[in-house]
Amino acid sequence: MTEKPTRVVTAHLPEDLAKRLDEYAHRQERSKGWIVRQAVTDWISQEDEWDRMTREGLAAADAGETVDHARVEAWAESLGTDAPLPLPKP
């Protein structure tokens, strides 16, 4: 299996966060680098998803696929009641 090239990235962490990272690395028998790599991978995946959803929402709004504010407000107010309204759709 061919490994991807890597690059060292340095980050300054507050002392308490660095200590917690040390503790988790020790408890999980993983390197700090492995934990940081996982955290950054997960964060980037989340940001990619937020970006995709934002672009999708903006495209829908540009296409006129919107829901009247009053309908959304009525739906939100109905949540947690005995008769919640269905999610309003464009």
NORVENBEL-V729214 format. One record per residue. N is the residue number from 1. RES is the residue in one letter. OMEGA is omega as a letter, one per 20 degrees, with the letter a starting at -180 (999 if undefined). Layout:
n=N res=RES omega=OMEGA
n=N res=RES omega=OMEGA
This chain:
n=1 res=M omega=r
n=2 res=T omega=r
n=3 res=E omega=r
n=4 res=K omega=r
n=5 res=P omega=r
n=6 res=T omega=r
n=7 res=R omega=r
n=8 res=V omega=r
n=9 res=V omega=a
n=10 res=T omega=r
n=11 res=A omega=r
n=12 res=H omega=r
n=13 res=L omega=r
n=14 res=P omega=a
n=15 res=E omega=a
n=16 res=D omega=r
n=17 res=L omega=r
n=18 res=A omega=r
n=19 res=K omega=r
n=20 res=R omega=r
n=21 res=L omega=r
n=22 res=D omega=a
n=23 res=E omega=r
n=24 res=Y omega=r
n=25 res=A omega=r
n=26 res=H omega=a
n=27 res=R omega=a
n=28 res=Q omega=a
n=29 res=E omega=r
n=30 res=R omega=r
n=31 res=S omega=r
n=32 res=K omega=r
n=33 res=G omega=r
n=34 res=W omega=a
n=35 res=I omega=r
n=36 res=V omega=r
n=37 res=R omega=r
n=38 res=Q omega=a
n=39 res=A omega=a
n=40 res=V omega=r
n=41 res=T omega=r
n=42 res=D omega=a
n=43 res=W omega=r
n=44 res=I omega=r
n=45 res=S omega=r
n=46 res=Q omega=r
n=47 res=E omega=r
n=48 res=D omega=r
n=49 res=E omega=r
n=50 res=W omega=r
n=51 res=D omega=r
n=52 res=R omega=a
n=53 res=M omega=r
n=54 res=T omega=r
n=55 res=R omega=r
n=56 res=E omega=r
n=57 res=G omega=r
n=58 res=L omega=r
n=59 res=A omega=r
n=60 res=A omega=r
n=61 res=A omega=r
n=62 res=D omega=r
n=63 res=A omega=r
n=64 res=G omega=a
n=65 res=E omega=a
n=66 res=T omega=r
n=67 res=V omega=r
n=68 res=D omega=a
n=69 res=H omega=a
n=70 res=A omega=r
n=71 res=R omega=r
n=72 res=V omega=r
n=73 res=E omega=r
n=74 res=A omega=r
n=75 res=W omega=a
n=76 res=A omega=a
n=77 res=E omega=a
n=78 res=S omega=a
n=79 res=L omega=a
n=80 res=G omega=r
n=81 res=T omega=r
n=82 res=D omega=a
n=83 res=A omega=r
n=84 res=P omega=r
n=85 res=L omega=r
n=86 res=P omega=r
n=87 res=L omega=a
n=88 res=P omega=r
n=89 res=K omega=r
n=90 res=P omega=999
